[in-house]
């Protein structure tokens, strides 16, 4: 498991303007789950342990081999990222079907008793089952707003958003290769995300200091490490966005879901901020930078006072007022 900072050049810019002593980025957690083999849903390889680990995640990043190398063997003796992705998807679908069948048996009595939650769950599970039996993942189901909470509680493996990570050879890190192009096509057809990285390059960068790493990346024709692209892609896949709190003590990034209202955004800092929310003093990132900070933004009339119904925007610089 790795807890990683989400790269965001805006945070450094805000900190420089405000003279913040400390910079605190927002973070994401990546869980490294060992590779899945054919038959995992029936207990092959790590089997059920793998499936239990993956059930706890918000999204799934499939790391797909997109490079040829005779020294690195493939479990099935071939390099075919599409087939690898299909193997994983099939195992996850089989595991979901098994899970649904067990659950449907367990809630039969509740349904007969007219339990509303059980009736809702049964309806959603039957809809997912129809899709899965047709060889399609549960994420393709159109779930209404009213059903979203119950749907999430089912924790179906194939309902999670997908990010395909194409692991290519060093020379293909900048532009990808024929195999990663196939994955990009597959991802686009599925409405999934994809990113190209070279694990070989990432391993080398990890052993260099910042200056050496920047020089090495430049030589490879890369603007940033693949890990940064992977983190950013994961952030976008989950529909996340960032707001900032900025002052002389610290400049800090906070993660919220797109569509979050100001009181709930305040609650990310502390529950008291949400409970006692009065208003949010708001400056758009572009205005904060263009007007050289809070004072300039205030003088130019670019600081707004927003209430409980304000939808926080990505990049907002916020200061919350609340009753303790």
BALOBA-1460 file (C-alpha; in Angstrom, 3 decimals):
// residues 324
<rec num="1" residu="x" x="0.000" y="0.000" z="0.000"/>
<rec num="2" residu="x" x="1.339" y="3.447" z="-0.877"/>
<rec num="3" residu="x" x="0.059" y="6.815" z="0.264"/>
<rec num="4" residu="x" x="1.075" y="9.333" z="-2.430"/>
<rec num="5" residu="x" x="0.847" y="13.109" z="-2.796"/>
<rec num="6" residu="x" x="-1.333" y="14.301" z="-5.687"/>
<rec num="7" residu="x" x="0.945" y="16.503" z="-7.859"/>
<rec num="8" residu="x" x="-0.499" y="20.001" z="-8.312"/>
<rec num="9" residu="x" x="1.679" y="22.912" z="-9.472"/>
<rec num="10" residu="x" x="-1.067" y="25.340" z="-8.349"/>
<rec num="11" residu="x" x="-0.317" y="24.608" z="-4.686"/>
<rec num="12" residu="x" x="3.328" y="25.690" z="-5.004"/>
<rec num="13" residu="x" x="2.250" y="28.869" z="-6.803"/>
<rec num="14" residu="x" x="-0.259" y="29.772" z="-4.059"/>
<rec num="15" residu="x" x="2.309" y="29.051" z="-1.331"/>
<rec num="16" residu="x" x="4.884" y="31.306" z="-3.029"/>
<rec num="17" residu="x" x="2.388" y="34.201" z="-3.242"/>
<rec num="18" residu="x" x="1.238" y="33.832" z="0.379"/>
<rec num="19" residu="x" x="4.714" y="33.114" z="1.770"/>
<rec num="20" residu="x" x="3.384" y="29.914" z="3.369"/>
<rec num="21" residu="x" x="5.898" y="28.181" z="5.652"/>
<rec num="22" residu="x" x="4.504" y="24.732" z="4.899"/>
<rec num="23" residu="x" x="3.035" y="23.085" z="1.790"/>
<rec num="24" residu="x" x="0.662" y="20.161" z="2.353"/>
<rec num="25" residu="x" x="-0.619" y="18.383" z="-0.782"/>
<rec num="26" residu="x" x="-3.718" y="16.222" z="-0.847"/>
<rec num="27" residu="x" x="-3.102" y="12.467" z="-0.992"/>
<rec num="28" residu="x" x="-4.321" y="9.232" z="-2.568"/>
<rec num="29" residu="x" x="-3.796" y="5.649" z="-1.486"/>
<rec num="30" residu="x" x="-2.760" y="2.987" z="-3.995"/>
<rec num="31" residu="x" x="-3.046" y="-0.652" z="-2.933"/>
<rec num="32" residu="x" x="-0.736" y="-3.072" z="-4.746"/>
<rec num="33" residu="x" x="-2.693" y="-6.288" z="-5.187"/>
<rec num="34" residu="x" x="-0.785" y="-9.265" z="-6.573"/>
<rec num="35" residu="x" x="-1.542" y="-10.251" z="-10.162"/>
<rec num="36" residu="x" x="-4.711" y="-12.171" z="-10.877"/>
<rec num="37" residu="x" x="-4.650" y="-15.477" z="-12.755"/>
<rec num="38" residu="x" x="-7.256" y="-17.417" z="-14.668"/>
<rec num="39" residu="x" x="-9.462" y="-19.271" z="-12.184"/>
<rec num="40" residu="x" x="-9.087" y="-16.735" z="-9.335"/>
<rec num="41" residu="x" x="-12.866" y="-16.679" z="-8.859"/>
<rec num="42" residu="x" x="-12.612" y="-20.435" z="-8.128"/>
<rec num="43" residu="x" x="-9.718" y="-19.988" z="-5.685"/>
<rec num="44" residu="x" x="-6.751" y="-20.261" z="-8.087"/>
<rec num="45" residu="x" x="-3.677" y="-18.184" z="-7.195"/>
<rec num="46" residu="x" x="-4.557" y="-15.826" z="-4.346"/>
<rec num="47" residu="x" x="-8.217" y="-16.421" z="-5.191"/>
<rec num="48" residu="x" x="-10.659" y="-15.088" z="-2.634"/>
<rec num="49" residu="x" x="-7.989" y="-13.064" z="-0.793"/>
<rec num="50" residu="x" x="-7.385" y="-11.086" z="-3.977"/>
<rec num="51" residu="x" x="-11.104" y="-10.508" z="-4.417"/>
<rec num="52" residu="x" x="-11.548" y="-9.374" z="-0.795"/>
<rec num="53" residu="x" x="-8.725" y="-6.821" z="-1.210"/>
<rec num="54" residu="x" x="-10.109" y="-5.411" z="-4.439"/>
<rec num="55" residu="x" x="-13.635" y="-5.092" z="-2.986"/>
<rec num="56" residu="x" x="-12.396" y="-2.360" z="-0.611"/>
<rec num="57" residu="x" x="-11.061" y="-0.060" z="-3.360"/>
<rec num="58" residu="x" x="-12.819" y="2.879" z="-5.079"/>
<rec num="59" residu="x" x="-11.400" y="2.098" z="-8.528"/>
<rec num="60" residu="x" x="-9.260" y="-0.554" z="-10.200"/>
<rec num="61" residu="x" x="-5.999" y="0.164" z="-12.037"/>
<rec num="62" residu="x" x="-5.082" y="-2.761" z="-14.322"/>
<rec num="63" residu="x" x="-1.312" y="-2.767" z="-14.931"/>
<rec num="64" residu="x" x="-0.977" y="-4.383" z="-18.361"/>
<rec num="65" residu="x" x="2.244" y="-5.630" z="-19.887"/>
<rec num="66" residu="x" x="2.813" y="-3.797" z="-23.177"/>
<rec num="67" residu="x" x="6.490" y="-4.636" z="-23.754"/>
<rec num="68" residu="x" x="8.444" y="-7.516" z="-25.288"/>
<rec num="69" residu="x" x="11.339" y="-8.917" z="-23.244"/>
<rec num="70" residu="x" x="12.529" y="-12.514" z="-23.443"/>
<rec num="71" residu="x" x="14.072" y="-12.223" z="-19.964"/>
<rec num="72" residu="x" x="10.722" y="-11.403" z="-18.336"/>
<rec num="73" residu="x" x="8.340" y="-14.339" z="-18.629"/>
<rec num="74" residu="x" x="4.562" y="-14.016" z="-18.917"/>
<rec num="75" residu="x" x="2.404" y="-16.530" z="-17.033"/>
<rec num="76" residu="x" x="0.796" y="-17.587" z="-20.339"/>
<rec num="77" residu="x" x="3.937" y="-17.265" z="-22.474"/>
<rec num="78" residu="x" x="2.705" y="-14.372" z="-24.656"/>
<rec num="79" residu="x" x="2.369" y="-10.585" z="-24.644"/>
<rec num="80" residu="x" x="-1.245" y="-9.598" z="-25.231"/>
<rec num="81" residu="x" x="-2.542" y="-6.805" z="-22.967"/>
<rec num="82" residu="x" x="-6.097" y="-7.066" z="-24.368"/>
<rec num="83" residu="x" x="-6.291" y="-10.785" z="-23.508"/>
<rec num="84" residu="x" x="-4.825" y="-10.034" z="-20.050"/>
<rec num="85" residu="x" x="-7.471" y="-7.361" z="-19.432"/>
<rec num="86" residu="x" x="-10.208" y="-9.759" z="-20.584"/>
<rec num="87" residu="x" x="-8.925" y="-12.491" z="-18.253"/>
<rec num="88" residu="x" x="-9.139" y="-10.115" z="-15.286"/>
<rec num="89" residu="x" x="-12.577" y="-8.812" z="-16.283"/>
<rec num="90" residu="x" x="-13.931" y="-12.351" z="-16.718"/>
<rec num="91" residu="x" x="-12.702" y="-13.410" z="-13.266"/>
<rec num="92" residu="x" x="-14.239" y="-10.329" z="-11.676"/>
<rec num="93" residu="x" x="-17.544" y="-10.943" z="-13.471"/>
<rec num="94" residu="x" x="-17.625" y="-14.571" z="-12.313"/>
<rec num="95" residu="x" x="-16.907" y="-13.476" z="-8.737"/>
<rec num="96" residu="x" x="-19.724" y="-10.894" z="-8.930"/>
<rec num="97" residu="x" x="-22.186" y="-13.492" z="-10.242"/>
<rec num="98" residu="x" x="-21.320" y="-15.868" z="-7.407"/>
<rec num="99" residu="x" x="-21.670" y="-13.056" z="-4.851"/>
<rec num="100" residu="x" x="-25.068" y="-11.983" z="-6.264"/>
<rec num="101" residu="x" x="-26.427" y="-15.542" z="-6.276"/>
<rec num="102" residu="x" x="-25.461" y="-16.024" z="-2.610"/>
<rec num="103" residu="x" x="-26.962" y="-12.704" z="-1.582"/>
<rec num="104" residu="x" x="-30.218" y="-13.316" z="-3.436"/>
<rec num="105" residu="x" x="-30.636" y="-16.567" z="-1.497"/>
<rec num="106" residu="x" x="-29.893" y="-14.799" z="1.805"/>
<rec num="107" residu="x" x="-32.444" y="-11.979" z="1.381"/>
<rec num="108" residu="x" x="-35.378" y="-14.085" z="0.138"/>
<rec num="109" residu="x" x="-37.062" y="-14.063" z="3.564"/>
<rec num="110" residu="x" x="-36.686" y="-10.275" z="3.923"/>
<rec num="111" residu="x" x="-38.225" y="-9.736" z="0.467"/>
<rec num="112" residu="x" x="-41.220" y="-11.907" z="1.385"/>
<rec num="113" residu="x" x="-41.632" y="-9.783" z="4.526"/>
<rec num="114" residu="x" x="-41.790" y="-6.642" z="2.369"/>
<rec num="115" residu="x" x="-38.473" y="-5.164" z="3.590"/>
<rec num="116" residu="x" x="-38.039" y="-2.090" z="1.336"/>
<rec num="117" residu="x" x="-34.235" y="-2.149" z="1.383"/>
<rec num="118" residu="x" x="-34.165" y="-5.852" z="0.501"/>
<rec num="119" residu="x" x="-36.629" y="-5.270" z="-2.369"/>
<rec num="120" residu="x" x="-34.393" y="-2.451" z="-3.703"/>
<rec num="121" residu="x" x="-31.258" y="-4.609" z="-3.374"/>
<rec num="122" residu="x" x="-32.951" y="-7.532" z="-5.132"/>
<rec num="123" residu="x" x="-34.010" y="-5.296" z="-8.039"/>
<rec num="124" residu="x" x="-30.471" y="-3.933" z="-8.462"/>
<rec num="125" residu="x" x="-28.865" y="-7.371" z="-8.141"/>
<rec num="126" residu="x" x="-31.197" y="-8.891" z="-10.724"/>
<rec num="127" residu="x" x="-30.384" y="-6.051" z="-13.149"/>
<rec num="128" residu="x" x="-26.633" y="-6.553" z="-12.577"/>
<rec num="129" residu="x" x="-27.025" y="-10.337" z="-12.924"/>
<rec num="130" residu="x" x="-28.669" y="-9.922" z="-16.344"/>
<rec num="131" residu="x" x="-25.722" y="-7.808" z="-17.520"/>
<rec num="132" residu="x" x="-23.097" y="-10.167" z="-16.094"/>
<rec num="133" residu="x" x="-24.733" y="-13.238" z="-17.617"/>
<rec num="134" residu="x" x="-24.511" y="-11.407" z="-20.933"/>
<rec num="135" residu="x" x="-20.732" y="-11.052" z="-20.417"/>
<rec num="136" residu="x" x="-20.902" y="-7.345" z="-19.515"/>
<rec num="137" residu="x" x="-19.546" y="-5.626" z="-16.370"/>
<rec num="138" residu="x" x="-21.916" y="-4.201" z="-13.769"/>
<rec num="139" residu="x" x="-20.553" y="-0.658" z="-14.329"/>
<rec num="140" residu="x" x="-22.613" y="-0.494" z="-17.538"/>
<rec num="141" residu="x" x="-25.852" y="-0.464" z="-15.525"/>
<rec num="142" residu="x" x="-27.630" y="2.905" z="-15.552"/>
<rec num="143" residu="x" x="-28.245" y="3.506" z="-11.831"/>
<rec num="144" residu="x" x="-30.646" y="6.257" z="-10.756"/>
<rec num="145" residu="x" x="-29.737" y="8.855" z="-8.113"/>
<rec num="146" residu="x" x="-32.167" y="7.221" z="-5.642"/>
<rec num="147" residu="x" x="-30.432" y="3.861" z="-6.051"/>
<rec num="148" residu="x" x="-26.825" y="5.091" z="-5.831"/>
<rec num="149" residu="x" x="-26.320" y="4.420" z="-2.104"/>
<rec num="150" residu="x" x="-27.788" y="0.895" z="-2.253"/>
<rec num="151" residu="x" x="-25.757" y="0.206" z="-5.417"/>
<rec num="152" residu="x" x="-22.470" y="1.217" z="-3.758"/>
<rec num="153" residu="x" x="-23.266" y="-1.002" z="-0.769"/>
<rec num="154" residu="x" x="-23.402" y="-4.047" z="-3.060"/>
<rec num="155" residu="x" x="-19.623" y="-3.532" z="-3.611"/>
<rec num="156" residu="x" x="-19.637" y="-5.353" z="-6.935"/>
<rec num="157" residu="x" x="-16.134" y="-5.695" z="-8.350"/>
<rec num="158" residu="x" x="-17.152" y="-4.874" z="-11.927"/>
<rec num="159" residu="x" x="-19.086" y="-1.763" z="-10.856"/>
<rec num="160" residu="x" x="-15.816" y="0.057" z="-10.100"/>
<rec num="161" residu="x" x="-14.307" y="2.485" z="-12.622"/>
<rec num="162" residu="x" x="-11.269" y="1.193" z="-14.529"/>
<rec num="163" residu="x" x="-7.876" y="2.721" z="-15.288"/>
<rec num="164" residu="x" x="-5.631" y="0.761" z="-17.653"/>
<rec num="165" residu="x" x="-1.930" y="1.314" z="-16.937"/>
<rec num="166" residu="x" x="0.186" y="0.404" z="-19.974"/>
<rec num="167" residu="x" x="3.659" y="-0.668" z="-18.854"/>
<rec num="168" residu="x" x="5.881" y="-0.078" z="-21.909"/>
<rec num="169" residu="x" x="9.612" y="-0.359" z="-22.640"/>
<rec num="170" residu="x" x="11.841" y="2.640" z="-21.844"/>
<rec num="171" residu="x" x="12.017" y="3.903" z="-25.448"/>
<rec num="172" residu="x" x="8.198" y="3.997" z="-25.747"/>
<rec num="173" residu="x" x="7.545" y="5.925" z="-22.504"/>
<rec num="174" residu="x" x="6.829" y="9.238" z="-24.280"/>
<rec num="175" residu="x" x="4.692" y="8.121" z="-27.226"/>
<rec num="176" residu="x" x="3.618" y="4.589" z="-26.309"/>
<rec num="177" residu="x" x="3.811" y="1.623" z="-28.701"/>
<rec num="178" residu="x" x="1.519" y="-0.571" z="-30.818"/>
<rec num="179" residu="x" x="0.361" y="-2.563" z="-27.763"/>
<rec num="180" residu="x" x="-0.489" y="0.525" z="-25.684"/>
<rec num="181" residu="x" x="-2.347" y="1.942" z="-28.715"/>
<rec num="182" residu="x" x="-4.553" y="-1.196" z="-28.684"/>
<rec num="183" residu="x" x="-5.242" y="-0.639" z="-24.972"/>
<rec num="184" residu="x" x="-6.078" y="3.031" z="-25.618"/>
<rec num="185" residu="x" x="-8.616" y="1.918" z="-28.236"/>
<rec num="186" residu="x" x="-10.148" y="-0.618" z="-25.825"/>
<rec num="187" residu="x" x="-10.303" y="1.970" z="-23.009"/>
<rec num="188" residu="x" x="-12.023" y="4.507" z="-25.274"/>
<rec num="189" residu="x" x="-14.622" y="1.920" z="-26.356"/>
<rec num="190" residu="x" x="-15.362" y="1.119" z="-22.683"/>
<rec num="191" residu="x" x="-15.373" y="4.707" z="-21.454"/>
<rec num="192" residu="x" x="-12.401" y="3.778" z="-19.236"/>
<rec num="193" residu="x" x="-9.193" y="5.744" z="-18.681"/>
<rec num="194" residu="x" x="-5.662" y="4.744" z="-19.663"/>
<rec num="195" residu="x" x="-2.152" y="5.987" z="-18.997"/>
<rec num="196" residu="x" x="1.254" y="4.968" z="-20.437"/>
<rec num="197" residu="x" x="4.221" y="4.513" z="-18.106"/>
<rec num="198" residu="x" x="7.529" y="2.669" z="-18.096"/>
<rec num="199" residu="x" x="8.106" y="0.851" z="-14.794"/>
<rec num="200" residu="x" x="11.779" y="0.625" z="-15.786"/>
<rec num="201" residu="x" x="12.064" y="4.432" z="-15.951"/>
<rec num="202" residu="x" x="10.089" y="4.899" z="-12.725"/>
<rec num="203" residu="x" x="12.493" y="2.551" z="-10.947"/>
<rec num="204" residu="x" x="15.479" y="4.561" z="-12.192"/>
<rec num="205" residu="x" x="13.887" y="7.932" z="-11.226"/>
<rec num="206" residu="x" x="13.216" y="6.672" z="-7.700"/>
<rec num="207" residu="x" x="16.975" y="6.414" z="-7.146"/>
<rec num="208" residu="x" x="17.775" y="9.984" z="-8.304"/>
<rec num="209" residu="x" x="17.473" y="13.346" z="-6.562"/>
<rec num="210" residu="x" x="15.038" y="15.945" z="-7.940"/>
<rec num="211" residu="x" x="17.587" y="17.695" z="-10.184"/>
<rec num="212" residu="x" x="18.955" y="14.452" z="-11.665"/>
<rec num="213" residu="x" x="15.420" y="13.119" z="-12.169"/>
<rec num="214" residu="x" x="14.385" y="16.273" z="-14.080"/>
<rec num="215" residu="x" x="17.475" y="15.982" z="-16.308"/>
<rec num="216" residu="x" x="16.850" y="12.286" z="-16.943"/>
<rec num="217" residu="x" x="13.180" y="12.904" z="-17.807"/>
<rec num="218" residu="x" x="14.214" y="15.664" z="-20.229"/>
<rec num="219" residu="x" x="16.586" y="13.263" z="-21.994"/>
<rec num="220" residu="x" x="13.721" y="10.767" z="-22.326"/>
<rec num="221" residu="x" x="11.409" y="13.453" z="-23.793"/>
<rec num="222" residu="x" x="9.126" y="13.359" z="-20.746"/>
<rec num="223" residu="x" x="7.728" y="16.366" z="-18.883"/>
<rec num="224" residu="x" x="6.961" y="14.514" z="-15.643"/>
<rec num="225" residu="x" x="7.284" y="11.052" z="-14.073"/>
<rec num="226" residu="x" x="4.745" y="8.436" z="-15.146"/>
<rec num="227" residu="x" x="3.721" y="8.093" z="-11.499"/>
<rec num="228" residu="x" x="2.466" y="11.702" z="-11.549"/>
<rec num="229" residu="x" x="0.371" y="10.957" z="-14.642"/>
<rec num="230" residu="x" x="-0.963" y="7.808" z="-12.998"/>
<rec num="231" residu="x" x="-1.970" y="9.688" z="-9.822"/>
<rec num="232" residu="x" x="-3.660" y="12.455" z="-11.825"/>
<rec num="233" residu="x" x="-5.510" y="9.938" z="-14.002"/>
<rec num="234" residu="x" x="-6.751" y="8.141" z="-10.872"/>
<rec num="235" residu="x" x="-7.927" y="11.428" z="-9.403"/>
<rec num="236" residu="x" x="-9.894" y="12.286" z="-12.557"/>
<rec num="237" residu="x" x="-11.311" y="8.765" z="-12.835"/>
<rec num="238" residu="x" x="-12.842" y="9.063" z="-9.363"/>
<rec num="239" residu="x" x="-14.412" y="12.441" z="-10.181"/>
<rec num="240" residu="x" x="-12.309" y="14.227" z="-7.576"/>
<rec num="241" residu="x" x="-11.288" y="17.867" z="-7.462"/>
<rec num="242" residu="x" x="-9.193" y="20.104" z="-5.232"/>
<rec num="243" residu="x" x="-9.757" y="23.283" z="-3.253"/>
<rec num="244" residu="x" x="-7.109" y="25.183" z="-1.306"/>
<rec num="245" residu="x" x="-6.684" y="26.911" z="2.045"/>
<rec num="246" residu="x" x="-3.811" y="29.399" z="1.994"/>
<rec num="247" residu="x" x="-2.103" y="31.480" z="4.669"/>
<rec num="248" residu="x" x="1.320" y="32.390" z="6.092"/>
<rec num="249" residu="x" x="1.386" y="29.208" z="8.189"/>
<rec num="250" residu="x" x="0.511" y="26.732" z="5.419"/>
<rec num="251" residu="x" x="-0.852" y="26.246" z="1.917"/>
<rec num="252" residu="x" x="-2.922" y="23.094" z="1.794"/>
<rec num="253" residu="x" x="-4.853" y="21.129" z="-0.832"/>
<rec num="254" residu="x" x="-8.086" y="19.308" z="0.060"/>
<rec num="255" residu="x" x="-9.861" y="16.609" z="-1.924"/>
<rec num="256" residu="x" x="-13.613" y="16.650" z="-2.567"/>
<rec num="257" residu="x" x="-15.896" y="14.983" z="-5.088"/>
<rec num="258" residu="x" x="-17.069" y="17.149" z="-7.978"/>
<rec num="259" residu="x" x="-20.484" y="18.586" z="-7.080"/>
<rec num="260" residu="x" x="-19.722" y="19.082" z="-3.357"/>
<rec num="261" residu="x" x="-21.470" y="21.975" z="-1.580"/>
<rec num="262" residu="x" x="-19.508" y="24.442" z="0.573"/>
<rec num="263" residu="x" x="-20.599" y="23.036" z="4.012"/>
<rec num="264" residu="x" x="-19.577" y="19.482" z="3.024"/>
<rec num="265" residu="x" x="-16.287" y="20.796" z="1.615"/>
<rec num="266" residu="x" x="-15.675" y="22.494" z="4.970"/>
<rec num="267" residu="x" x="-16.443" y="19.173" z="6.684"/>
<rec num="268" residu="x" x="-13.409" y="17.614" z="4.980"/>
<rec num="269" residu="x" x="-11.267" y="19.836" z="7.239"/>
<rec num="270" residu="x" x="-13.316" y="19.183" z="10.401"/>
<rec num="271" residu="x" x="-16.849" y="18.065" z="11.217"/>
<rec num="272" residu="x" x="-17.374" y="21.240" z="13.297"/>
<rec num="273" residu="x" x="-16.769" y="23.350" z="10.171"/>
<rec num="274" residu="x" x="-19.686" y="21.629" z="8.448"/>
<rec num="275" residu="x" x="-22.045" y="21.599" z="11.452"/>
<rec num="276" residu="x" x="-21.513" y="25.275" z="12.280"/>
<rec num="277" residu="x" x="-21.013" y="26.519" z="8.697"/>
<rec num="278" residu="x" x="-21.883" y="30.212" z="8.206"/>
<rec num="279" residu="x" x="-20.240" y="31.157" z="4.910"/>
<rec num="280" residu="x" x="-17.195" y="30.644" z="2.700"/>
<rec num="281" residu="x" x="-14.977" y="33.500" z="1.540"/>
<rec num="282" residu="x" x="-14.031" y="32.391" z="-1.975"/>
<rec num="283" residu="x" x="-11.374" y="33.454" z="-4.474"/>
<rec num="284" residu="x" x="-10.941" y="31.640" z="-7.795"/>
<rec num="285" residu="x" x="-7.396" y="30.328" z="-8.302"/>
<rec num="286" residu="x" x="-6.820" y="32.443" z="-11.445"/>
<rec num="287" residu="x" x="-7.886" y="35.631" z="-9.582"/>
<rec num="288" residu="x" x="-5.688" y="34.808" z="-6.560"/>
<rec num="289" residu="x" x="-2.643" y="34.442" z="-8.829"/>
<rec num="290" residu="x" x="-3.409" y="37.380" z="-11.164"/>
<rec num="291" residu="x" x="-4.024" y="39.764" z="-8.238"/>
<rec num="292" residu="x" x="-1.067" y="38.513" z="-6.192"/>
<rec num="293" residu="x" x="-2.963" y="37.080" z="-3.252"/>
<rec num="294" residu="x" x="-5.884" y="37.655" z="-0.911"/>
<rec num="295" residu="x" x="-5.425" y="41.399" z="-0.377"/>
<rec num="296" residu="x" x="-5.250" y="42.162" z="-4.100"/>
<rec num="297" residu="x" x="-8.268" y="39.952" z="-4.783"/>
<rec num="298" residu="x" x="-10.285" y="41.691" z="-2.050"/>
<rec num="299" residu="x" x="-9.373" y="45.153" z="-3.355"/>
<rec num="300" residu="x" x="-10.387" y="44.167" z="-6.896"/>
<rec num="301" residu="x" x="-13.724" y="42.836" z="-5.641"/>
<rec num="302" residu="x" x="-12.793" y="39.262" z="-6.573"/>
<rec num="303" residu="x" x="-13.421" y="37.767" z="-3.135"/>
<rec num="304" residu="x" x="-16.976" y="36.421" z="-3.009"/>
<rec num="305" residu="x" x="-19.041" y="35.466" z="0.016"/>
<rec num="306" residu="x" x="-20.791" y="32.170" z="-0.662"/>
<rec num="307" residu="x" x="-23.445" y="30.361" z="1.375"/>
<rec num="308" residu="x" x="-24.654" y="26.823" z="2.003"/>
<rec num="309" residu="x" x="-25.807" y="26.184" z="-1.563"/>
<rec num="310" residu="x" x="-22.481" y="27.092" z="-3.214"/>
<rec num="311" residu="x" x="-20.985" y="24.328" z="-5.385"/>
<rec num="312" residu="x" x="-17.244" y="24.404" z="-4.766"/>
<rec num="313" residu="x" x="-15.192" y="24.644" z="-7.965"/>
<rec num="314" residu="x" x="-11.852" y="23.033" z="-8.681"/>
<rec num="315" residu="x" x="-9.056" y="25.411" z="-7.660"/>
<rec num="316" residu="x" x="-11.144" y="27.601" z="-5.320"/>
<rec num="317" residu="x" x="-9.163" y="29.247" z="-2.515"/>
<rec num="318" residu="x" x="-11.513" y="29.120" z="0.489"/>
<rec num="319" residu="x" x="-11.726" y="30.520" z="3.988"/>
<rec num="320" residu="x" x="-14.588" y="29.126" z="6.088"/>
<rec num="321" residu="x" x="-16.447" y="30.976" z="8.824"/>
<rec num="322" residu="x" x="-18.367" y="28.792" z="11.274"/>
<rec num="323" residu="x" x="-19.944" y="28.693" z="14.735"/>
<rec num="324" residu="x" x="-18.063" y="26.369" z="17.069"/>
